[in-house]
Amino acid sequence: MEHFMNLHLDKNSFQAAIQTTSDKLNILPVFIEKDYWITLVLKRLSESKYNNSVVFKGGTSLSKGYKLIERFSEDIDIAVLNFPEMTGNKVKTIIHDVEKNIAKDLSEIENSQLTSKGSRYRKSVYSYPKTGDARFYQVISDKLIIAINSFANPFPYEKREINSLISLSLTLNHQNDLIIKYGLLPFVINVLDKKQTFVEKFISLVRFSFDKDPITSLSGKIRHFYDLYFLYNDKDCKVFIDSVEFQKSFNEVWNHDQAAFNEPEGWNGKIPTESVLITDFTTVWDKLKTTYSKELSALAYSKIPDEKKISETLKKIIKKLFIVTNNTNKVGK
């Protein structure tokens, strides 16, 4: 029987592994430690009876599932697959049970302003035991946010292999015996297709650009710009963006989100070409680029793309969408 992840139970060995991995991969120890706990949550998910009923999505899925981005996130975003035979009570039970199972090694922070719990959505904030100097956590949040919902449309998805940075370091050092001893072997879970994530992140930016204060709203989504840069430059995503499937997927997600979400107020019924992000991107980005440079520099464990490259990429995405639009029907309708 495969050993469960247990390195954290041996504090001295855990601390040593964190530092060794930090030295090997040139990544701060606090990032290595947080990655371990994120991986542990996902490992719990892989061993849950609901493993095939949910999909791991969002920015963290791009780093853990696709190795596409080199930044950390505190969010673990999970979507429940809605099957026709599932009742509302069944969905509620799955959401509750999944969270309870995958967060059993963490401590919930009660009454957090970020906490939100309903019948179709749960968002909870957790902390994990820290081995290092607390001062190092000034550069990265020491919290994990687990969000599980049943109103997303997590298709298509695929099985992807997940492992921790500590496991990667041990592999590079040919220490397979320690990988087995501490239960650090790779595992597989459902992960939202990266092309779908590309569409969802772009639409999220367009959607929140309709807020009454678009700059503040988009500042809260600043990581999407970073993620979109790497997605756009991914070989598979480039082929997708150059195809008519891009528009088709865009329309499907746009229509789904229009029906599923009421926020921000007034965005329902809008079309993408009414977005200030599309009509005046240069002005919008000029007000966002400082936030981008400051926030992503603190989150990334490698040099972030220059803000000019981010701007150029978003302009290409917008232009590509218009090119597709001109050849077919109006986007968003």
RAFENSUL-V779458 format. One record per residue. N is the residue number from 1. RES is the residue in one small letter. D_FIRST is the distance of its C-alpha to the first C-alpha in Angstrom with 2 decimals. Layout:
n:res:d_first
N:RES:D_FIRST
N:RES:D_FIRST
This chain:
n:res:d_first
1:m:0.00
2:e:3.78
3:h:6.41
4:f:9.18
5:m:12.61
6:n:14.15
7:l:16.96
8:h:19.56
9:l:18.93
10:d:20.41
11:k:23.78
12:n:25.34
13:s:22.59
14:f:22.44
15:q:26.22
16:a:26.27
17:a:23.76
18:i:25.87
19:q:29.04
20:t:27.80
21:t:26.62
22:s:29.95
23:d:31.88
24:k:30.00
25:l:30.28
26:n:33.51
27:i:32.25
28:l:33.14
29:p:30.59
30:v:30.96
31:f:29.81
32:i:26.74
33:e:25.83
34:k:26.50
35:d:24.49
36:y:21.42
37:w:21.91
38:i:22.65
39:t:19.46
40:l:17.52
41:v:19.41
42:l:18.64
43:k:14.88
44:r:15.26
45:l:17.30
46:s:14.87
47:e:12.41
48:s:15.53
49:k:16.81
50:y:19.85
51:n:18.36
52:n:20.62
53:s:23.52
54:v:24.20
55:v:25.21
56:f:25.08
57:k:28.65
58:g:31.34
59:g:32.00
60:t:28.61
61:s:27.12
62:l:29.56
63:s:28.31
64:k:24.56
65:g:24.38
66:y:27.35
67:k:28.15
68:l:31.72
69:i:33.00
70:e:32.89
71:r:33.43
72:f:31.49
73:s:31.63
74:e:30.87
75:d:30.29
76:i:27.11
77:d:28.73
78:i:26.99
79:a:28.80
80:v:28.11
81:l:28.73
82:n:31.65
83:f:31.72
84:p:35.03
85:e:33.69
86:m:32.34
87:t:34.68
88:g:35.48
89:n:33.75
90:k:30.55
91:v:30.66
92:k:31.40
93:t:28.46
94:i:26.05
95:i:27.58
96:h:27.38
97:d:23.80
98:v:22.51
99:e:24.35
100:k:23.29
101:n:19.57
102:i:19.67
103:a:22.19
104:k:20.69
105:d:20.51
106:l:24.13
107:s:27.52
108:e:29.80
109:i:33.35
110:e:35.50
111:n:38.76
112:s:38.19
113:q:40.80
114:l:38.11
115:t:36.40
116:s:37.10
117:k:35.68
118:g:36.81
119:s:35.76
120:r:34.82
121:y:34.03
122:r:32.36
123:k:32.75
124:s:31.58
125:v:31.79
126:y:29.22
127:s:29.21
128:y:26.55
129:p:26.93
130:k:28.75
131:t:28.71
132:g:31.79
133:d:35.48
134:a:36.20
135:r:39.18
136:f:37.04
137:y:36.00
138:q:39.59
139:v:38.72
140:i:35.64
141:s:34.75
142:d:32.18
143:k:31.39
144:l:28.96
145:i:30.34
146:i:28.12
147:a:30.22
148:i:29.19
149:n:31.84
150:s:32.58
151:f:35.88
152:a:34.73
153:n:34.76
154:p:31.52
155:f:32.29
156:p:31.60
157:y:28.06
158:e:25.42
159:k:21.78
160:r:21.58
161:e:19.13
162:i:18.90
163:n:18.30
164:s:20.01
165:l:23.05
166:i:21.45
167:s:18.76
168:l:21.76
169:s:23.63
170:l:20.94
171:t:20.75
172:l:24.54
173:n:24.51
174:h:22.11
175:q:19.78
176:n:16.48
177:d:15.24
178:l:15.88
179:i:14.28
180:i:10.88
181:k:11.81
182:y:12.91
183:g:10.42
184:l:13.39
185:l:12.35
186:p:14.60
187:f:13.92
188:v:16.39
189:i:18.71
190:n:22.19
191:v:24.94
192:l:28.65
193:d:30.48
194:k:32.27
195:k:35.58
196:q:35.35
197:t:34.62
198:f:37.72
199:v:39.84
200:e:38.56
201:k:39.24
202:f:42.67
203:i:43.61
204:s:42.50
205:l:45.01
206:v:47.72
207:r:47.07
208:f:47.37
209:s:50.40
210:f:52.25
211:d:51.89
212:k:55.20
213:d:54.13
214:p:52.25
215:i:51.97
216:t:50.28
217:s:48.00
218:l:47.06
219:s:46.56
220:g:43.69
221:k:42.15
222:i:42.97
223:r:39.43
224:h:39.84
225:f:42.57
226:y:40.34
227:d:37.54
228:l:40.10
229:y:41.43
230:f:38.16
231:l:37.48
232:y:41.02
233:n:40.59
234:d:37.38
235:k:38.18
236:d:36.64
237:c:38.20
238:k:41.56
239:v:41.66
240:f:40.85
241:i:43.53
242:d:46.08
243:s:45.51
244:v:46.86
245:e:43.31
246:f:43.66
247:q:46.51
248:k:44.92
249:s:41.75
250:f:43.93
251:n:46.02
252:e:43.10
253:v:41.50
254:w:44.95
255:n:45.90
256:h:42.59
257:d:42.98
258:q:46.64
259:a:45.73
260:a:42.72
261:f:44.01
262:n:47.31
263:e:46.99
264:p:48.90
265:e:51.97
266:g:54.14
267:w:51.66
268:n:51.43
269:g:53.77
270:k:53.96
271:i:53.51
272:p:51.92
273:t:55.27
274:e:56.52
275:s:53.96
276:v:55.41
277:l:52.37
278:i:53.68
279:t:57.41
280:d:57.57
281:f:54.37
282:t:56.18
283:t:57.59
284:v:54.33
285:w:52.37
286:d:55.11
287:k:54.34
288:l:50.56
289:k:50.19
290:t:50.54
291:t:47.76
292:y:45.57
293:s:46.23
294:k:45.74
295:e:42.59
296:l:40.66
297:s:41.58
298:a:39.81
299:l:36.65
300:a:36.26
301:y:34.78
302:s:37.05
303:k:40.72
304:i:41.42
305:p:43.70
306:d:47.32
307:e:48.53
308:k:50.96
309:k:48.15
310:i:46.56
311:s:49.97
312:e:50.54
313:t:47.20
314:l:47.81
315:k:51.30
316:k:49.96
317:i:47.55
318:i:50.44
319:k:52.75
320:k:50.28
321:l:49.98
322:f:53.75
323:i:54.06
324:v:51.77
325:t:53.69
326:n:57.01
327:n:55.94
328:t:54.67
329:n:54.95
330:k:54.89
331:v:51.51
332:g:50.29
333:k:52.29
